[in-house]
């Protein structure tokens, strides 16, 4: 009995030593990681593909205002696009809605002034990339021109944007302002509120 | 005569040349793999250019796939792969095939395992109505599966026999999200037994199976399948489902024409409960209970033996003595020391005991085998009951740290009645896994695990064997010598930990490296490192390479059992001193080897994945496995040998137009045990699947499978199985909202053929017959 116990102790001791060693290595890497920010480019690309697909799905849940020419859609993207988001979105929209005349304009952070000029001319959808330099103040009033999509809960709550992307690792979820559902302009369908795993409706006015 | 001699010489020369050539090929593959790594290194130094601006065909394909998903699927879409965190299928530096529910339904497959037939490098065979065998890449063509299977993260490889009871792990098709088949080792993450591959089966969350769904299938053989799934919502963020699956199996015929008595049933119920505890905190509780009832046959034809005198002036006719019969050595060329007692009786040899003296011994079936030996079989019940419960708590923290804690409890109980081997296994597992991006270039995955197993083994001496026989261990006669005697420990523990980092050197070049350390009662301390790299040579071409070291534990049967496979009659008169065993039966057994080391495999792989257009993707994977101490079973012993396996797979996926999809594969592999070419695995295999959307509501499906010839190894009855071509044709109607009706013809080119059997104990496989299948599924 004692012998068995002793053998078990040795076994457990050796195992714990190794696990502790590994744990230390992992912890060290974790500490190093605290000093680093951002995410690998492949992760960003993956998210961009998911976001573009979400927008393609989303476009079918919005009754777009007939701003100028029949069934056309004007999308403005702002931010430094290092993951080919514009190409990706263009591709999925063409496949999913081939009948739609699509105009996608992209402006980097350096071209913010140009972007604002274009935005003020009107749009259906304004998408701010994660690294977009636009802030809540600049976005003020734009929700009256079209649907504004931002990244992250913080900007979503502080601005009048109707929709936001929220990431958790490589999973994407949409945040939608409850007030924007059923609005007269660019009407967002209330059906979106039922898609719980992908969409979270938030009451920003509270 | 001289002509014969010259032919022999020529053959031996050819053989030597072949061996030399094979050695050269193996060396070249090794060099190619080393060369690939060198290229990767220089690419790392020189290629910092970004990918071209345009989307690659890989990306376009992926986007097309994403567009077909609904919202729920989009929110849960990634593929696990080999890096320890979810990533897209095409970016994985490994040879991966993904089976989705439509692949199973469109193929007319009743079970998930049937759909693996179309995966390059996988060899799927049917043993009898309820038993399927799967092996990969010419590594163990026998019944032992030398790869790891996980169902929702739970290991389902049976440690007792080293096999997978596929039928016990089946789930209704409506639950299936995907099955990822990773060819090649994944031990640096999954650990021991992830040797020749890993199969990851994932079921859908309860939220994705809301409402009711039914799937019914009826085969012309009489086999029936019924599945029912009901899912409901308790409140926002809280869902459940319950399900039931029943498969009633029709009886097969053994190759000899005898009934296999493998008809029976496999019934299973299960549930799943998912609750969103927070924005990124989820709880899952799931479980299932499975019960199966069948009979299994044991061939007794050649288990009571009579010794012949090799020096006799009238030896037995050679036609009665199959080469390698019983695995026992010939005394000299053309002569054999033992013959079945039934043959000895027929020949009127002296002092043969009358079978009538043993009333429990089954009568001869009336069928005489090609070897001339009358067929004698015994059928016994084979019940299997299994249940498990699992809980997962998972979440993602604000700094993108994704984590999960899994706890599994499982009870498995079976009685292999034909060999009198009953055992229960209680198993508990606790696992923690985490991963997170580190800065802009690294993604770290790591985990810890603890496993505890407890066995309760009971042996029974089956009725035919209950007569006095000298036990050579004690020297005394006994009527209670079971066929399989387990002499091993009853409890096993294992600690494990892994860490793996994926480094994005630039946009084109990823390197992933990691290690798994395990400390367990069965294997001691093991270290299983792996390194993988992928390089986007152009936007439509991806090269990858991998080196892995993986361990496989010998099964408990291979290490701790004594197998009493036959009894030999001593015809000489009894004498207390000179012949104490005279006129008595003497037990013949072989013992497993408790000192068997883990099988240790060094695996080298390279791959080239190319998508010249978004409609066409092809992939070439090459591998070289070098395994030390690979265990091969069969009387008279379990032996460890060095084994090499070399080969590759070429797969393609082509969409010629909007209504036609084509998918195909060709694989070649060659295995050598101690330098001797093995024949138990078909070296060439191919498959071609075509799906034509003839109308919006009508699909025409064609599946063609080619399997090269092989020799089914057996110590009793080696069987040569010629190459065969299987053609399946099917039509699927989409009838109204949610209804699907499929009509399939399977194995249409061949009335019947044998595929596989348990090579240690079975003597003949069943006939796999041509059949027709009607399936209906609906959601409401």
Interface residues (C-beta under 8 A of the other chain):
Chain A: X11 X14 X15 X16 X18 X19 X22 X23 X25 X26 X29 X30 X32 X33 X36 X37 X38 X39 X40 X41 X42 X43 X45 X46 X49 X50 X52 X53 X54 X56 X57 X84 X87 X88 X91 X92 X95 X96 X167 X168 X169 X170 X171 X172 X173 X195 X196 X197 X198 X199 X200
Chain B: X53 X54 X55 X59 X60 X62 X63 X64 X66 X67 X69 X71 X72 X74 X75 X76 X77 X78 X85 X86 X87 X88 X91 X205 X207 X208 X236 X237 X279 X280 X396 X400 X402 X435 X436 X437 X438 X439 X440 X441 X442 X443 X444 X446 X448 X493 X495 X497 X498 X499 X501 X502 X504 X507 X510 X517 X519 X521 X525
